Structure formats: structure tokens, C-alpha cells
Amino acid sequence: MKPGAEAPLVLGLDIGGSSSRARLAEGGRTLSEASAPGANVALIDPGVVEERLTSLIEQLGSPHPATCCAGAAGAEVPAGKRRLEELLARLLPGASVLVVHDTRLILAAAGLDVGIALIAGTGSVAYARNDDGHEARAGGWGWMLGDEGSGAWIVREALRELMRRREEGVQLSVLGERMLVATESDDLLETISRVQLYHEAGQWAALAGEVFDSLALDAGAARIIDSAADALASLALRAGAKV
């Protein structure tokens, strides 16, 4: 950049399953930030993704950045990545747009070129990169097929635990009580009915805090969290072994 010239505007997007964040910067200085609901480009209806990302960018004042880098959950799916690239090109005319999987943001944010990054949010996935630039991923199969150790997985396992207790005729205990309150239900079957209507993984994951808050007083909740930790460690090891 020539002396006296203005630094170009740069827009960074972190598009996850439960939430999305944006940061507009100029010359390394943050100008504004915004947040919106998640917009996983592989799992959420394209119309909903467009609505949420449009709102996210409008919160920044509808800027005109020179460059936009978007780390997005679901970007590993070619069709999803292509839709997001086309959408951002429309929302940010004239900007150079780069879309990568959201795991790649982690090492970059830490200033690292080599390492293993683990995401454990709504879903779960691990990303590894070695000295030669070789990259590999493990997990990230989506909440219906995998995402072991993620928020959505923890809640699913908690509800399975509670249904087993109900079938065996034992008390639902602290975990059950917290789930009933969180879902505004009078009984467990009502809770199950309510969560079955959730269409997004983020809605399931939003209940994960109830499991964490129960683990000190509920052995079943503690086992689920231990299993989640083991699953996440396995993800990181699998990704690392591939590079």
C-alpha cells in the first residue's frame, strides 16, 4: 500500500451452526462487529441462510469491503460452498470473496500454520495441518449421523438416558428436572415431543447447558460429558494421524 493511501476494508465472517459473527476491519483496526443466528450452508434452507447473512451484514452498515473471508460450517460440501460464494458475491459487490471451512479459522486466528484445531459447538469436527501444508479433517458428519461430543450430540444422549430411566421406572433425577423446565414441559414425553419438532441442530445444542449444569449431581449426566470428552479427543487424534 502506498504511503498516505487508505487501508482497504476487510470483512471476516465466522458462520457456525448456532451463531454467526462478523468483523469489519481497516488496517488491522476493528471498525464494527455484529452477530446473528447460525447459517450452516449445508444443513439450513438457503433462503434462511440468505436472510440471516443479509441481516448480519446490514448490522455493519452494509459496507463495501475489498476482501471478505468467510469460514463457514458446511463449506466442505461443494454445493453449499458454491451457494455461499454466490450469495456473498451478491451481498458484497466488488469484493474478493474467499470461503473456507470454519475449522481453518482457528489456526489462523492463533497465528499458527501447523497444528490441530478442534471445534466442539453445535457440531464437532477436527482439522489438522502439517509443515508440508497437507490438511486433513475428521468428523463433521452432521448431527444426524455423527458429531460426537458436540452440543447436539450431548442433548440427544441426555434425552436417551432419560427415556431409559422412564422405561426402567426410576427417577428422572436432576437431569430430567432441568430438561423439563428448559423445555417448559410437564412430563418427559412432552419434552421428547417438543424437541422432535426442532428443525435445526442449534435448537438441540441450546439445551446442552442443562446437561453440564447437572453433572455434579447426576451420574448419568457426568457419564455423558465424559463420553463427549473422549469422543472429541478421538476426533483430534484421528485428524492428526492423517497428516
N, C-alpha and C positions, 0 to 999 in steps of 0.2 A: 504494500500500500504506500502511495506517495505521501511525503510529509504534508500535513495540512488537510489531507483527504479524509472524509468521514469514513469511519469503520462500517462495514456492511452489517445489516441486521441479520441475525441468525436465530432461527426458531428450533427449539428442541421439543419433541413430543415423546412422552412415555405413556403408551397406550396399553393398559392392562385389562384383566378380566373384570375386576371390581371397580377400578377407578382409572382415570386418565389425567395426566398433568402436562402443562405446557410452560415453557420458559422462553421469553424473548430477551435476547442479549445483543449488546453492541460493544465491540472491542473488549470482550470479556466482562463487561458490566451488565448485571441483570437489570432490565428495564421494567418487566412485569411478569407476573406468574398467574396461572389460572388452573382450575381443576374441574372435572366433570365425571360422570359415571363411566364405567368401563366400556370398551368398544372393541372386543376381540373380533378381528376381521374374519375369522374362520367359523365362529360359533354364533355370532349375533347377526340378526337380519340387517342386510346392507342399508336399508332405509333408516334403521335405528342408529347404525354406526354414523351415517352421514349427519343425522340430526344432532348427535352428541358431539361430534368433532366440529361441526359448524358452530355450535354454541361455545365450545372451548376456545376456538379462535376468535370469535366475536368478543369474548370476555377480555381479550388482549387489545381490543380496539380495531379489529380487522386489519392487522399490519400487512406490510408488503416486504417480507424478508427476502434477502438474496439467496439464502440457503435454508432448507429445512431438513433435519434428520429426525426420522420417526422410528423409535424402537417399539414394535408392536407385537403383542400376543397374537398368535395365529398367522404371523407373516411367513412361517415355514410352509404354509400351504400356498402354492403358486397362484391359484385363482384369487385367494384372499389378498395376497401381496399386490397383485395386479390391480384389484379393485381399489385398494388403499392408495396406490400410486396415482391412479386416475382421479380419485376423489381429491387428494391433496393438490394435484395439478390444477383442478378447477377452483378450489378454495384459495389457492396461493398463486395466482397467475404471475408468470415470470420468474418464479423461484426454482432453484435447482433442488429437486426432491430426492432424498435417499431413504429407502425403507429397509430396515433390518429387523431381525427378531429381537425382542426386548432383552433377552439374555446378554446380547452383545453390548448393551449399555453399561453393564455392571463393571467389567474390567476397565472399560474406557473411563468411566467416572472415577475409578480408583487410580487412574494413571498407569495402568498395567497393560502390557502387551501379552503376557503369558500368565496362565492360571486357570482356576476352575471357578465358575460362577454358578451359584445355586439360587433359584427362585422358588420360594415357597409362599405363595399367596393364595389367590383363588384356585390356581392350578399349581403344578410343580414341574420343573424342568432344570436340567443341569447343562452347562456349556463349558467346554474346555478348549484351550488354545496353547500350542507348544511353541518352542523357539523357532521352528521352521514355518510357522504361520498356519500349520494344519489345525483345523477346527473340527469339533465333534459335539454332538448333543446326545443326551439320554433322557428319556421320559417325554413329558409334554404330549401325551396321547389324548388329552381331553378328559373331562370329568366323568364321562360315561364309561370310558374304557380303562382309565388309569388315574394319573395324577396323584399317586400315593403320597401321603404325607401333607397334602395341600389342605386348605381350609374346607373346600367342598368335600374332600375325602374324609376328613375328621368328623364332619357333621353326619355324613352318611353312615360311618361306622358307629357313631354315638346313637343314632336312631335304630340301627340294627341291634345294638346292645340293649336298648330299652325295649324293643319288641321281644327279644329273647326273655327278658325279665318278666314281661307281661305274660308270655306263654307259659313260663315256669311258675307263675303265681307268686313271685317275690316282689318286694317293694321297689318302686322306681328310684327311690333314694334322691340324693341331691341333684344328680344329673337330670333325672326325669322332672323334678320340680322346676328346675331352671328352664328346661326346654318348654314346659307347659306355659310358664309365664312369658317367655320370649315370643312364643307363637300365639299368645292370647287364646289358649285352648283350655277346655275343661277336662279333657282326658287325652290319653296318648293317641288313640285312633283319630281324634280330631287334628292333633298335631301332624300325624302322618298324612292325612287328607290335605291339610294346608300346604305342606312342603311339596307334595306331589304336583301341585299347581305352579310351583316355581319354574319358570322357563329359562332362567339364566343361572349359571354356576355361581355367580356372585351373590345371588339370593341365598343359596345354601351356605356359602362360605361366611356370610354375615352372622351366622349362628355359632361359628367356631369359638367365639369368646366364651360362650356358655360352658363349653367343654373344658377350656383352660381354667375357668373360674371354679370348676367343680373338682378338679383333680386332687386337691388336698384332702377332700372329704369323701371322695367316691373312687373306689379301687378300679372300677371299670373305666372311668374317665382317664385315670392315670395310665392304665394299660394302653388305651388308645393313643395318648400323647407319646408314650414310649415307642409304640409301633410306628407312629408318624416320624419320629426322630430317626429310627432305624431305616425306614424307607428313604428318607432324604439323604442319609449318609450313603446308602447304597447307590442312589442316583449319582451323587458326586463321584463315587469310586468308578462307576460304570463309564461316566463321561471321561474321566481321567485316563482310564485304561485304553480308550480308543485313540488317544493321541500319543 
